[in-house]
Amino acid sequence: MRYAIYFAADADDTLMRLGNAWLGRDPLGGEGAGRPRPAGMDAARFHDLTASPRRYGFHGTLKAPFHLKPGVDEAGLVTACRNFASEIAPFRIAGLNVNRLGKFLALTPDRSEPGLAAFAALCVRQFEPFRAPLSEADLERRRQSKLTPKQDTYLTGWGYPYIFDEFRFHMTLSNKLDDEDEANALAAAAQSHFSEVTGRERLCGSFALYQEPERGAPFDVHTVFQLTGTTPARSAETPSARPIDRENA
């Protein structure tokens, strides 16, 4: 069993509904409906090109997948999520748009979002006490991505290389796209499909605990937590508030 802390909302949220339909799977337990069809691409090929993000479920990574370390359990993690949600206030972002992220397609902000970055950093630190160290196999798998020295330090210290100043929020929409024509077709279809929510201010008021029953299985939503607190993430994300600080380890 692995767990992850992801940016997500209830299934009836328009962004989630569109994302689940795009990927063809609802991680809350249903099946995506009303999938779009990129022009000139058959349904089977579209299904293949969205296979990897479909397994993880529509989301934005806050705390990457981790095993629980000895001495902690799922009940304790759920309680920590609930307590965290009761302390942190909702925040706004200017909006998301369909963009190319390397060879992947994703929904990303078009500009810096300090509140979102602070919330993600806070999640990394807040739930670190539950994370078991990565295995050597997982470390080697991550290092195949040609990490920088700083990213490798984050990987060994925190279990994920793209955190803190290396963080870039994204909600993945495709596998790696090597064919430019397919990438353009998917991008055009995604821009049309997500037009109801892209480029619009969004109130971020929730996050979710996802779970993977066994390695390689689809991730499903365990619980969606609503942010009901009064402390802005940017205020909480200060040196004095950090429960664990390994950035300079």
Disulfide bonds with the S-S distance in Angstrom:
none
